[in-house]
Amino acid sequence: MVLNSMLVLVSAYLIGSIPAGWLIVRFIKGKDIRKFGSGRVGGTNVMRAAGFLAGLLTAVFDAGKGILAGYLASLFMPGSLWIKIIAVILAVVGQIFSVFLIEKQSDGKLRLRGGAGGSTTLGGAIALVPYSWIIILPLIILVYLGIGYASVTTISIAFFSLILFGYQAAAGFGPWEFVFYGICTLVIVLYALRPNLKRLKEGTERAVGLRAYFKKKLGQTN
């Protein structure tokens, strides 16, 4: 039982660590995505580096990692709700801090690179509640288009997961344990996006969606 649990959790982290965006950009453009834009390997930066379809494919693969981690937990540890929850959380951790993207910094310290964890957070939510994407996905699209910041969109995935699971638990048709997933992923994503939050505060964060469109239009007319 303990061995199975450890294998599931380690596997979940390793699955989350698979750098789909890095592989896709390397295949399409022959470039290292870490040297472009934000340096992250998630869908938003991949879209900037290799186009919309590459970014979409990255987001789908990253979401699939969360789903797969949950599936493996259900397969090898059936009935163990906490193992499944921790497994999908570890998949998110792996997406942000990938062991396959380890590098040495100028000060000699090792650093794990990755994405911001948004798509894998959505995949983890789907693994816990399969229909959750029907509720969460339209909301995050609205945030992306309306608020116009990719970082806020990423944060909103964990936030909406937390709200959804909290509502389900309070209404009596979902376990309170899923709320833990929402809290943990929100904290992890906020930690990963510290530089973006700083830029948001300073007003220098890069805009996307309608905000970017109108900023461009206004820039052209001035």
Beta strands, then each sheet from edge to edge (+ up, - down):
strand 1: 102-104
strand 2: 110-112
sheet 1: 1+ 2-
end
